[in-house]
């Protein structure tokens, strides 16, 4: 990958949460990211220990929902992934939709697959800083694979 391509590439952490796993939505959700043109750079199916869930949501410690989200994230297996593309964070946030399916627009992951006001299927980093922090919680640098997609010029190319 050229230096220019590396600069343009942004990474984001995506977690398919317990409800996505138990409702058999992992494949359909992953397809949304692939269809959009994001590149999968790392993936891990795991049960998040409560201590790690607390670190993940540390910015929310002290808020009324903190204990509930920690319990939810650590309650069952999840699929933790790193996706990469130019603008990966913004693209992913648009794909996910509003926080809860009840409020999310049709065409988004949460809007199409959820109607809950409590469970929300998926987590995505909300900034480059949170992405770097969150990716570091789940992956060692050597676990993130750097490669080129055969069709990346068509996906990420520009017609300048």
C-alpha positions in Angstrom: 0.0 0.0 0.0 1.4 3.4 -0.9 2.0 6.1 1.7 -0.9 8.1 0.2 -3.3 5.2 0.6 -2.1 4.6 4.2 -2.8 8.3 5.1 -6.3 8.1 3.7 -7.1 4.9 5.5 -8.9 5.3 8.8 -9.7 2.5 11.2 -12.8 2.0 13.4 -13.8 -0.6 16.0 -17.1 -2.3 15.4 -18.6 -4.7 17.9 -21.5 -6.9 17.0 -23.1 -7.1 20.4 -24.9 -10.0 22.2 -28.3 -9.4 20.6 -26.7 -9.4 17.1 -25.0 -12.7 17.8 -28.1 -14.4 19.4 -30.4 -13.1 16.6 -28.2 -14.5 13.9 -27.5 -11.1 12.3 -23.7 -11.2 12.2 -23.4 -12.2 8.5 -26.0 -9.8 7.3 -24.4 -6.9 9.3 -20.9 -7.8 8.0 -22.3 -7.8 4.5 -23.4 -4.1 4.9 -19.8 -3.1 5.7 -18.4 -5.2 2.8 -21.0 -4.0 0.4 -20.2 -0.4 1.3 -16.5 -1.0 0.5 -14.9 -1.1 3.9 -12.0 -3.5 4.4 -11.9 -5.9 7.3 -8.5 -5.7 9.0 -9.1 -7.8 12.1 -11.8 -9.9 13.8 -12.2 -11.8 17.0 -15.2 -13.7 18.3 -15.0 -13.5 22.1 -16.7 -13.2 25.4 -15.8 -9.8 26.8 -14.8 -10.0 30.5 -16.6 -7.5 32.7 -13.4 -5.7 33.6 -12.7 -5.1 29.9 -16.3 -3.9 29.3 -15.8 -1.4 32.1 -12.6 -0.1 30.4 -14.5 0.1 27.1 -17.3 2.2 28.6 -15.0 4.1 31.1 -16.1 7.5 29.6 -19.6 6.7 30.8 -18.7 5.7 34.3 -21.0 7.3 36.9 -23.9 7.7 34.4 -27.2 5.9 35.2 -26.8 3.5 32.3 -23.2 2.5 32.9 -23.8 -0.7 34.9 -26.4 -1.9 32.4 -24.2 -1.4 29.4 -21.3 -3.2 31.1 -23.5 -6.1 32.0 -25.0 -6.2 28.5 -21.6 -6.1 26.6 -20.1 -8.8 28.9 -23.2 -11.1 29.0 -22.6 -13.2 25.9 -20.2 -13.6 23.0 -19.6 -10.7 20.6 -17.7 -10.3 17.3 -15.1 -7.5 17.6 -13.7 -6.2 14.3 -11.5 -3.5 12.9 -12.8 -2.0 9.6 -10.7 0.3 7.5 -11.4 2.9 4.7 -11.1 6.6 4.0 -13.7 8.0 6.4 -14.4 4.6 8.0 -15.8 6.2 11.2 -18.3 8.4 9.6 -19.3 5.8 7.1 -19.8 3.2 9.9 -21.9 5.6 12.0 -24.2 6.3 9.0 -24.5 2.5 8.3 -25.4 1.9 12.0 -28.1 4.6 12.3 -29.5 6.1 15.5 -28.5 4.5 18.8 -31.6 2.4 19.2 -33.6 0.6 16.5 -36.8 2.2 17.7 -35.5 5.6 16.5 -33.3 4.5 13.6 -34.2 5.1 10.0 -35.0 2.2 7.7 -32.0 1.4 5.6 -29.6 1.5 8.6 -28.4 -1.6 10.5 -30.3 -0.6 13.6 -33.3 0.6 11.6 -33.6 -2.6 9.6 -32.8 -5.1 12.3 -33.9 -3.6 15.6 -36.9 -2.0 17.3 -35.6 -2.1 20.9 -35.1 0.9 23.1 -32.5 -0.9 25.2 -30.4 -3.2 23.0 -28.8 -1.8 19.9 -27.0 -4.6 18.0 -23.7 -2.9 17.2 -21.0 -0.6 18.6 -18.9 1.7 16.5 -16.2 4.2 17.4 -17.3 7.8 17.4 -14.0 9.5 16.7 -10.4 8.8 15.7 -9.4 9.1 19.3 -12.0 6.6 20.6 -11.2 4.3 17.7 -7.5 4.2 18.7 -8.3 3.6 22.3 -10.9 0.9 21.6 -8.9 -0.9 19.0 -6.0 -1.1 21.5 -8.3 -2.7 24.1 -9.1 -5.7 21.8 -6.2 -6.1 19.4 -2.4 -6.1 19.4 -0.9 -4.2 16.5 0.3 -7.5 14.9 -3.3 -8.8 14.9 -4.4 -6.1 12.5 -3.7 -7.2 8.9 -2.5 -4.7 6.3 -3.4 -5.7 2.8 -4.8 -4.3 -0.5 -8.2 -5.2 -1.9 -8.0 -6.2 -5.5 -10.8 -3.7 -6.4 -9.7 -0.9 -4.1 -9.1 1.6 -6.9 -12.8 1.2 -8.0 -14.0 1.4 -4.4 -11.9 4.2 -3.0 -10.7 5.8 -6.2 -11.3 9.3 -7.2 -12.2 10.7 -10.5 -10.2 13.9 -10.2 
